[in-house]
Amino acid sequence: MKMIIAYIQPDKLNSVKQELYKKEIYKISVTNAMGCGQQKGFTETYRGVDKEVNLLKKLRIEIAVNDPFVKPTIDAIIRGAQSNTIGDGKIFVMPIEECIRIRNNDSGTKAIG
């Protein structure tokens, strides 16, 4: 079992979801996030005052999958989010020690599926 966490551009969410659905991956969590990386933000002028914006809007997607779904999930996220420019995002893969479905006490790989 793995937890896949991806940070993507907000406008890429629909294409990422479509790619995940093609791979029969339907259970995802999406959270608004802010951060900076190589983009380093930008400067804008508002009413004559320069303002530095160094935290950019991103989306954080979390997907818990069983081991056979790790590679298809990563590939789907890349296909949906990639524009080959700085700021496309990052994907992190972490092990999950335990998963328990609250509804009926299923645990392990059975609870994720």
Phi and psi in degrees as a GROMACS rama.xvg file:
@    title "Ramachandran Plot"
@    xaxis  label "Phi"
@    yaxis  label "Psi"
@TYPE xy
-134.245  151.341  LYS-2
-106.903  122.15  MET-3
-105.626  122.641  ILE-4
-117.827  125.417  ILE-5
-126.565  137.518  ALA-6
-107.265  123.057  TYR-7
-133.128  168.083  ILE-8
-69.3191  139.164  GLN-9
-56.9241  -35.0954  PRO-10
-74.2502  -5.87401  ASP-11
-97.1904  -0.650994  LYS-12
-59.1416  -47.2164  LEU-13
-61.8602  -41.7487  ASN-14
-68.7423  -35.0843  SER-15
-65.677  -45.426  VAL-16
-60.4243  -42.6698  LYS-17
-61.222  -42.4101  GLN-18
-65.7558  -39.1935  GLU-19
-65.7925  -41.7021  LEU-20
-62.5824  -35.3949  TYR-21
-61.4661  -30.2997  LYS-22
-94.2616  11.0861  LYS-23
61.5437  40.6009  GLU-24
-114.421  109.063  ILE-25
-114.227  -20.1452  TYR-26
-95.0314  102.948  LYS-27
-136.071  155.864  ILE-28
-118.704  136.623  SER-29
-125.052  132.339  VAL-30
-132.494  141.645  THR-31
-70.4462  140.423  ASN-32
-142.164  160.966  ALA-33
-132.334  143.791  MET-34
-172.871  178.368  GLY-35
-144.206  154.031  CYS-36
-144.695  -128.642  GLY-37
-64.9521  -23.2663  GLN-38
-64.4663  -34.7104  GLN-39
61.5005  15.0169  LYS-40
80.4578  -163.538  GLY-41
-155.703  168.548  PHE-42
-114.021  134.196  THR-43
-129.798  158.786  GLU-44
-110.502  126.32  THR-45
-125.061  115.327  TYR-46
52.5527  43.3908  ARG-47
81.3636  0.509594  GLY-48
-110.277  126.147  VAL-49
-72.6713  134.323  ASP-50
-130.903  128.172  LYS-51
-92.1089  125.027  GLU-52
-110.804  106.689  VAL-53
-112.475  -1.89135  ASN-54
-111.977  118.073  LEU-55
-102.309  151.055  LEU-56
-72.3973  133.757  LYS-57
-138.145  169.423  LYS-58
-117.803  139.631  LEU-59
-106.631  121.879  ARG-60
-109.779  130.139  ILE-61
-119.464  130.635  GLU-62
-137.779  121.521  ILE-63
-95.9649  125.257  ALA-64
-135.379  155.698  VAL-65
-76.6243  159.063  ASN-66
-51.9117  -40.2101  ASP-67
-64.7113  -17.0418  PRO-68
-96.7301  -1.81789  PHE-69
-62.9162  -56.0795  VAL-70
-62.5915  -47.4958  LYS-71
-59.8231  -34.7254  PRO-72
-67.2196  -46.7168  THR-73
-61.0954  -46.0745  ILE-74
-61.0796  -40.2277  ASP-75
-65.8126  -41.8955  ALA-76
-63.029  -44.3238  ILE-77
-62.272  -46.8569  ILE-78
-59.6709  -39.3138  ARG-79
-78.7441  -29.3368  GLY-80
-102.853  -15.3731  ALA-81
-76.1611  128.216  GLN-82
-128.466  4.06984  SER-83
61.4295  32.7549  ASN-84
-126.027  160.715  THR-85
-61.1274  135.556  ILE-86
100.991  4.961  GLY-87
-61.9603  -30.4358  ASP-88
125.824  -170.019  GLY-89
-141.466  155.797  LYS-90
-126.719  131.977  ILE-91
-120.009  139.088  PHE-92
-122.093  123.833  VAL-93
-129.854  147.71  MET-94
-71.8449  150.146  PRO-95
-111.414  125.84  ILE-96
-73.8899  -43.2295  GLU-97
-153.319  148.117  GLU-98
-136.633  132.098  CYS-99
-130.169  125.329  ILE-100
-81.5556  120.592  ARG-101
-63.6808  -39.7255  ILE-102
-54.6064  -46.8288  ARG-103
-132.702  14.0094  ASN-104
68.7313  12.9075  ASN-105
-58.6878  145.948  ASP-106
-136.54  165.903  SER-107
72.3629  -148.556  GLY-108
-63.0386  -28.3699  THR-109
-64.1454  -33.489  LYS-110
-73.9053  -28.5979  ALA-111
-78.3377  -41.7359  ILE-112
